[in-house]
């Protein structure tokens, strides 16, 4: 099911049908995200004429391209390579005319990879705020609101830099609700928030900012531009819901009744896990012998408020909390993983859980409850060989979770 979900969002399969017609003039390609390089390669494979441009992806996510330059930078906290790459990307948009076409390739991770600090704001300032927001438990909508107002490229500013050229954005959505303004912090979408809102978010989570950043957020220049409406200029080519449906098709063919809980589930990972554990238990209690097994499928983006010192992204923490709540309930197995192949900043995509996983961890001297308290889900699943490693998938439609509920207890 996980493989099917990832395959449905693979740019090699979903990008070509959304391509616009070639222009009279030049075609320039820009973009950013974990899928940016794969999207660029897919575009080159299907485009009938010459191309040029720059896309930025996360370290280790590049693929070979012939005409479009692929640059790598840090994620989820930006680095100097991201600043340099963004400057080169913006240079591609200089001097364009109305006869030219810009194709912008966006996917999850673009917010960190597109890095252009405003005047007076240092990269160190941006890194500090980014790290604090990621540890705060704030939802992605609030994190990206702050990012937009602390950037010279996000919140519609990338689109404005292209001047009179025709502009088409092809996006793979990694955000709940598939809001264009949230994908990669909306670099091609006009203003939908204010600097006052960004300051309020920083205050809400107790995040201190530098004097330069404080001054910028009170400067009228920090407000987002208003852009003219361009019909058909923003095209979603892959979403979480499409991937969940692909997984559900696989489940149905294998004899399971698929139940899609939703593609936009948010909230603290361990809270969502407890809710899902309760639902799985209730379903298990209603399944008699010989009943059709079912699978609960969900997507979205949970959050983790980090208070411990352990390892583990939000999907691995979700699964550990699910296991603690299930307490070895028979017949229930689960997988939770990030579709980009990287759970947070770890090297695993996620993990798998069975009824005996946590008892086996205890036999190895690892307490699941203690690991959960220390945000150390990685260590718990590593002890039972339960981590899922895929490497970079070069796409990203965010979290994928599947809970199998069977009337027959499995070992």
C-alpha positions, 0 to 999 in steps of 0.5 A: 500500500505504501509503495502504491501511494508513493508511485501515484505521486511519482513525477514520471507518471503524473507530470506530463498530462499537466504540461502547458503548450510551448510559448513563442519565446523561451521556456525557463524552469524554476522550482524547489522541493524534495521532488524538484529534481525528479519533476525536472527530469520528467519535464525534460522527458516530455517537453518538445523544445529547449529548456533552461533554468534552476531547481533546488532540492534537498541533499541526496535527492538530485537526479541527472538532468540534461538542460535544467540545473539541479542544485542541492541545499539543506532541509528542514533548516536552511543553509548557505547553499540554499541562499546561493541556489535561490539567488541563481534561481532568481537570476534565471527570471531576469529580462523575460518578456510576454513571449516567454514561459516560466514553469515552476515546479513545487513540492514539499520542502520548498519552504526551506530550500528557497532561502532569500533573507530580507535586508538586515536579516541574517541566515543565522536569524532565519535558521534560529527561527526555523529550528524553534518553529519546527520544535514548537508543535505549530501546524504547518500553516502557521510555520509557513505564515512566518516563513512567508513574511521573513523572505524575499521569494515566498508568498508570491514574490517568486511570481512577481520576479518573472515580470510579464512572462506567462507563468505556470506552477506544477505542484505536488502537495504535501500540505493538509487541504492542498492549499496553494499558498501553503505548498512551499510557502506559496512562492507563486501565490499572492498574499493571504496573511499579514506581518501582524499575524506572523508576529502573533504566531512567534509570540504564541510559541514564545519564539524570540527574534533578532532586532533586525527581524523584529524591525523587518516584520514591522516594515510595510515591505514585509507584507505579501504582494497582491497578484493578478488572478491567472486562470489555470496558472496553478496545477496540482499534479499529485495530492495525498488523497490521490495516493491514499486512493491508490493504496485503498485500491491495493488493499481492496485487491488483497481482500481488505476493506479500505477505510480512508479516514482523511487526507488532511489529519493534523494534530499532535502525533501521539494524540492522533495515534491514541484516537486511531488506536481507539478506533482500531480496537472498536473495529477489532471488537466488532469483527467476528471469526471469518469477517473481512479484515479492514485497513484504516488509511490516512494522510496529512501532517501531524506535529511533534512538540519536542521536549525530550532528547531522543530520535524519531520523526513524527511518523515514527513517534505516531506509531510508537504512541499507537503501539503504547495505546494498543498495548499488544492488542491482537490482530492489529498491525500498522505502518506509518511513514513519510512518502518522501522517504525521510521522517523528519531529519532521520534516515528512516521513512517510518516504521512498522508495528505488530502486536508483539513489537513493544514486548520484544523491545522490552525483552531487549531492554528498551521501554516503549513508554520511556522512549515516547516520553523522550521523543525516542521512537527511533531507538524503540523500533530499531531494537526490533528491526521495525524501522522502514528505510526507503531512501529518498523517494523524490516525491512528497505527499506527506504522511502515510498511515495504514492500520490493518485490523484482522479478526484472526490474531497474527503472531 
